[in-house]
């Protein structure tokens, strides 16, 4: 298939593009490299069926250029978005503007071209959901923005899902939605705008103390990147679910069901690196969820999906990659 990957220069997007190429698909990436990096595409940029288009995914001309390079498009994997907790608080206007505009443009483009669309949403689309594990059809709960802007990202993903579902119902788009839970692995950003597993490992590499937000009791289900990629590709490749279900308009949570505290992630960072540093508690970002656990029963039945790598093994693999880099 001819696959267009928006945000394909980022952590998850670059792994997705690489995996699609190794499976024999033709791939074009569109990315403005705001968070993505050319270095993430080094391993596959010379492959004959790969094209990179530098540009904003809200610019339909960039999408058309990618389509032209592939002589058509069969499926679009839409990952382009601004992520990173610091951005949610520091630039909520930018987060909302970019995430909504890119999704509007990509959804219309997919509808016009008759292409299948896989929209990568997020568990953040559920807001401050207390019901665990989180099923596909939970109500979204967003607190008042009077005190913080934490949910600028989650709200943008929620609205993105509405845009997709509207196009499914009104324009016949073959749109599908997937929500990866806390992906981690090689190429994950470890700077101040990155994610927690990489931040802790890079702090250890630099000989800096590990900085916990709050007391570290908040929990997540960290999911190895290759497991997430398998789920995303399966949702794109399948015409119908393995259980015979209709995938048009369907949404799926994919994530490990192993609930791990952030303080445990800090301890694992110390264990795998052997760094002589301390774990220090600092003031966290306001509005942080205390727990986040996926119900993956729908993905297991329709996609045959399950996570395979536990967090201890995954953290060790990440550290080995950082050292090799």
C-alpha positions, 0 to 999 in steps of 0.5 A, a space after each residue: 500500500 501507499 502510506 502517508 505518515 504525518 509526523 513521521 519524523 517524530 518518535 512514534 512516527 519514525 518507527 511507524 514509517 520504518 516498520 511500514 517500509 520493512 513490510 513492503 509498503 511505499 511510504 511518504 512522511 510529511 513533517 515540519 520537524 518542530 518536534 521530529 528530527 531528521 536523525 530519526 529517519 537516518 536508518 531508512 531515508 535511503 530506501 527506494 520506496 521512501 519519500 520525505 516532504 518537509 512542511 506543515 501538515 496543515 498545508 494541503 499542498 504538502 500532502 498533495 506533494 507526498 501523494 504525487 511522489 507515491 503516485 497516489 495514496 491508499 492509507 494515511 496514518 495521522 500522528 502529527 501533533 504537538 505533544 509534551 507536558 510542558 507545551 500543554 502549560 506553556 503554549 496551550 494556544 499553539 497545541 490547540 491550533 496545530 493539533 486541530 488544524 492538522 487534523 482538519 486538513 488531513 481528514 478532508 484530504 483523506 476524504 477527498 482522496 478516498 484514502 483510509 485514515 488511522 488517527 492516532 489519538 491519546 488517552 488524554 482525550 478522556 481528560 481526568 477520567 477516574 474509571 479504570 481500566 479505561 474503555 473505548 467509550 468512556 465519557 471525557 471529563 475536563 476540569 475548568 481551565 481557570 487554574 491550569 491548561 493541562 488539558 489543552 492537548 487532551 481536548 485537542 485530541 477529543 475534538 480530533 476524534 469528533 472531526 474523524 467521526 463526523 467525516 465517517 458519518 457524513 462523508 463515508 471516510 474509512 476512519 479509525 482511531 487508536 489511542 496508544 498508552 505511554 509509549 517509550 523506546 529508542 528515539 524518545 525525546 529526553 529533554 525538558 519537553 520530552 517524556 518521563 522514561 527518557 528524561 530519567 535515563 538522560 538525567 542519569 547519563 548526565 550525572 544529574 539527580 532524577 527529578 520526580 514530579 510530586 511524590 511519584 505515586 502517580 501511575 501509568 502503563 508504559 508500552 514498548 514502541 514496537 508493540 504500539 507500532 504493531 497495533 497501529 499497522 494492524 488497524 491500518 492494514 485490516 479491512 475488517 476486525 479479526 472478529 468480523 467487526 466493522 473497523 470504520 469509525 471504530 476506536 481502540 486503546 492499546 497499551 500495557 496493562 502493567 500499572 507502574 508508578 513514576 517513582 518505580 520508573 526512577 528506581 529502574 533508571 538507577 538500576 539499569 544505568 548504575 548512576 550515582 545520583 539521587 531521586 529528588 521530589 519537585 513540584 509537579 505540573 498541575 492537573 496530572 492524572 493519578 492513574 491511567 490504565 487501558 482496557 485492551 479487550 477490544 484491541 485484543 479481539 479485533 486486532 489480535 493485539 497485546 503488549 509483549 515487553 515489560 517495563 524492566 526489559 524495556 528500560 534496559 533496552 532504552 539505556 543500551 540504545 542511549 549508550 550506543 548513540 
